[in-house]
């Protein structure tokens, strides 16, 4: 009986001890459950729990919202039937399955899964294995973060990075091009300075030519005036010679009259001599007078002939002078015309020189303006080249800032 009582006591003690152990384990489980619920509440990203047969054990609202599958739908399907990722069965072996079996884990691996409506979701997947007390794998916890925005941001960042690279390259090309343009511009400036010097020489030469043309014009005008004066004098002489010719012709007529009178006087003297001879001694005195008259008539006739010959010579000289004056008049007229043409030509030269001077002055002004513009362009090119270099520096700084932004985004969103 004592032994039986002892066994009962020992059995009661064992039951008490087992109860205490179960109570303690229950408290531990309650504590762990509370901890899991706290972790579940604090978990910012969607996650789910599955067993080793791909069955969903836990499907919180966050993962339901991400995938579009409700908890009831998820627990009737395999996880890979919902995700349909390229790494899921039956296409490939599940990476999470291998990680759990080998006690490894994944962290923020980029995987594209599909929403219930067929839309692609860019995700970052992390996982961890669930094991029993003996270390046997029971399942896995997978955290599935929506990385669509980050992917868009990443793509945008990549695009911006490429744009920055292009800006950097363009700024380099711009600096090089500006340096080349600046070099060419300086050469053009030097050539413009040389052209300006040549233009100034041309201006001085043009002024000298203009002065010579003006002097020639004045000289030719004086010559033309002298020729006109000579021509007027010749016309006056021709008029006088014509008048002299008329006088000579009148003298010839007068001489003819003298010769007629002389002839008649001679005839009368002969008649008187005959009558005196008939008279004898009484007519001797009358004969002397008749002889004197005849001698006077003879001398008058000879003088008239001499004057007539002289007048003829004068008339011949007048004809020669008139002929010579006519030729000279033509020559003078031709010379006057030539002088007029020469004067017109010199005036045209003078006008052309004036126009050339205006053009040269305008060219000089334009060249000076161009030279000033080139200097301004050189200054602008230097500024543009400086801006290009600053743009290159800014693009590098932007690249660094974007890299920092990407790192911050990845740190904040991916853990």
C-alpha positions, 0 to 999 in steps of 0.5 A: 500500500505504501508503495502504491501510494508512493507511485501515485505521488510520483505520478502526480508530481510528473503531471504537475511538472508536465503541466508546468512545462506545458504552461511555460511553453504556452507562455513562450508560444504566446510571447513568440506569437505576440512578437510575430504579430508585432513584427507583422504589424511593423513590417513595412513591406509586403511578405508572405509565409509558405511551406516547402510544398509551395502552399501559402501559410500566411498571406497578409493584406499588404501582399494581397494588395500587391498581387491582387489575390485575396487570402482565400484565393492565395491559400487555394493556389501554389505561390508560383501559380500566382507569381509566374516569375521566370524563376518559378516552377515549372520553368525553373527551380525555385531559388527560395527553395534552394536557399532554405535547403542550403540555409542561405538567403536572398536579399533584394533580388530583382524579379518581375512577378505578375498581378492578378490582372496580368500587369507586370510588377517589378519587385525586389525579393528577400527571403529567410528559411523557417526551421523546427527545433531540430533544424528541419526546413518547414517553409520560408518567409518571402518579402516582396517589395514593389520596386516599380517606382524605383525601377522607373526612377532608376531608368530615369536616373539612367536616362539623366545620366546618359543626358549628363554624359552627352552634356559633358561630351557636348560641353567638351566639343563646345569648348574645343569648337569655341577654341577653334572658332576663336583661333579662326576669329583671331586670324580673321581679325588680323586679316581685317586689320591688314585689310584696314591698313590696305584700305587706308592706303587706298584712301590716300591713293584715291585722295591723290587721284581725286586731286590730280583729276580735279587739277586735270579738269581745271587745266583742261578747262583752261585749255578749252577756254584758250582754244575757244578764244583762238577759235573766236580770234580765227573767226574774227580774222577770217571775217577781216580777211573776207572783208579784205578780199572784198576790198581787193576785188573793189580795188581790181574794179577801180584799177580796171576803170583806171586802165580804161581811163589810161587807154582813153587818155593814151588814145586822146594823146595820140590824136592830139599829137596828130593834130599838133603835127598838122598845126606845125610850129603852132602846135609844138607846145600842144604836142609836148603836152600830148606827149606828157599826157601819153607818158602819164597814161603809160605810167598810170597803166603800168602802175595799174598793172602792177597794182593789179598783179599785187592785188591778184597776189593778195587774193591768192594769199587770201585764198591760201589763208582761207584754206589754211584757216578752214583746215585750222578751224576744223582742227581746232573744232576737232581739238575742242571736241577732243578736249570736251571729250577729255574733260568729260572723261576726266570728270567721269574719272573724278566722279568715279574716284569720288564714288570709289572714295565713298565705297572705300570710306564705307568699306573702311567703316564696315571693316572697323565695325567688323573688327569691333564685332570680331573683338566682341565675338572673341570675348563672347567665344571666351565666355562661351568656352568658359560656360562650356567648361563650367557646364562640364563641371556642373554635369559631373557634379550632377552625376555625383548628386544623382548617384548619391540620390540613387544610393539614398533611394536604394537605402530607404526603399531596399533596406 
